[in-house]
């Protein structure tokens, strides 16, 4: 699969064929841009490296900041002022993020390092990025889990230079620069340097070595060299006092000569950064010192190949294979695992960051990591619990900086779904008594306090989050034998109807994040039977869903550049599915499974898979959000959808004739009969019958244990809907609502 990955997919403004049918009726509220980058990455590694243009939001690309409609251009073409480390992947409105320690190869002066240079050629593959600059220098980047190796091929010059800007960070958008707080730089000898720069409260420590010890190594400050200097320290830096600073290596090169710069990183100190570099680049004989790049690249590529080969798909279309392989690749970049590297507390336990969009990834990406790499899922769970232990809350979003609370308005209790699934699977390596303490405490903090007092909390989505969090935590309590606590949690989990208006069947009006009441009304709650009844029964629920997905509706007009308030409001007033442009309603297509209409799910998923993903820079319909969007595609195109926190996996028509998933202790093979390679805008194929390991499957779901147990899932397909799974519904905690509903006051309901 590695040869089919195209890291450039999603790096540009969406450029897909005009949608037809159902897909044409969906409204896209967010900027149609994937916000990915093509830089070198390592699976779940803490380091990435990419060309830097200052573009929003990764530092790569040509775009300004935008929160609605297509973004404006920041640059006319692809340019770079150098190559930076640490990038987000697919996130949206984060003003500044990373891009630390910029390396600029140049034949010019220090004064020129901030001048953009055109990129005249680019290539990328998992673990490798290359760019040829207009000045004739070719750059190649690769990374290890905690290191980066740069290789630069120069034209002949007597004054070639590599400039390391240690003060660099953030973006070129308004107020987007990251200002270091303090710094210390040390020259350790010819070609070797180290330092620590505190950015956004985090010490970014590094140890760097240049492969040409004959080159001069110098410190520089404010674009002026400091000959003979070996130490530089700043104790308090402000935006008004910042002057750029760093190291420079300089010397003559012959035509085609290569120079390597190797950098180890740590969030603790420079000594550990050196240890991390040595671990990523084992010592070799002197004759091999120039081969660090090749050795690291080979190891990273091998690791990527192993990760990407966990899923294989059969297709005659190279384009569809590329879209799938790239979606899987994007799903395995984040979170960043950095064991022993927490800058916020001592100890060498599990630590992870770039969990910036938990409200997106908990539904799709985390279940994918659990399925393919359960040991990583356990490591992440322990990292989340360490955060709760040290900081008081299970994070909703967590980045390499202080300030997890900034994400709390987006959701509550989302880690509980992930933990509940791991507990139900019985994965080793987690102290569930310890986990239960933190899950319980987290539910009583922030929005949870009001939920306990009033049974409802606004934004109203938090009411659904917290009720579901109690449902998930009840399962963990029961697994450790605390039935009394589990019963308490089960009772609190029945408060989910308080989020809904019984007269409309929709969630209450509220200040919702990136969506309206329709977008939040079709979540897969733990009591879907009660949810359907609350809507007025199966027929009424189907009618609501059909309206939401635009069945029979005309095409909608998407937002233009710099849309006005009226244009944005008109779009939201459509009360329409946001497609895969945004994630709040990404699970809604599977709601039909609870009302005997898996055929409608087939139609919606077919439209999304085949019309909202494509090849090229514009191949994603919206922010990938740390793999949330890409992992949706992986599951949906396999004909599967995990219901996070409920230990069931919904099944439907796959988009490939045959696929294989390598799980913890087994392989799941999905085979079809009657399969026809799908086309964008073409008709879907419907399930006629299914069997699991030779046994007829007349239901539209399998359990998580059945998924992880592997075997053979056979799917018979045909051109028209059938009676398959029309009389069965996936599990639900009850079939009534009346006994569950509490009665908040009018003020509490609409607060």
Buried (B, 14 or more C-beta within 10 A) or exposed (E): BBEBBBBBBBBBBBBBEEBEBBBBBBBBBBBBBBBBBBBBBBBBBBBBBBBBBBBBBBBBBBBBBBEBBBBEEBBEEBBBBBBBBBBBBBBBEBBBBBBBBBBBBBBBEBEBBBEBBBBEEBEBBBBBBBBBBEBBBBBBBBBBBBBBBBBBBBBEBEEBBBBBBBBBBBBBBEEBBBBBBBBBBBBBEBBBBBBBBBBBEBBBBBBBBBBBBEBBBBBBBEBEBBEEEBEBEBEEBEEEEBEBBBBBBBBBBEEEBBBBBBBBBBBBBBEBBBBBBBEBBEEEEEEEBBBBBBBBBEBBBEBBBEBBEBBBBBBEEEBBBBBBBBBBBBBBBBBBBBBBBBBBEEEEBBBBBBBBBBBBBBBBBBBBBBBBBBEBBBBBBBBBBBBBBBBBBBBBBBBBBEEBBEBBBBBBBBBBBBBBBBBBBEBEEBEBEEBBBBBBBBBEEBBBEBBBEBBBBBBBBBBBBBBBBBBBBBBBBBBBEBEEBBEBBBEBBBBBBBBBBEEBBBBBBBEBBBBBBBBBBBBBBBBBBBBBBBBBEBEBBBBBBBBBBBBEBEBBEBBEEEBEEEBBEBBBEBBBBBBBBBBBBBBBBBBBBBBBBBBBBBBBBBBBBBBBBBBBBBBBBBBBBBBBBBBBBBBBBBBBBBBBBBBBBBBBBBBBBBBBBBBBEEEBBBBBEEBEEBEBBBEBBBBBBBBBEEEEBBBBBBBBEBBBBBBEBBBBBBEEBBEBBBEBBBBBBBEEBEEBBEEBEEEBBBB
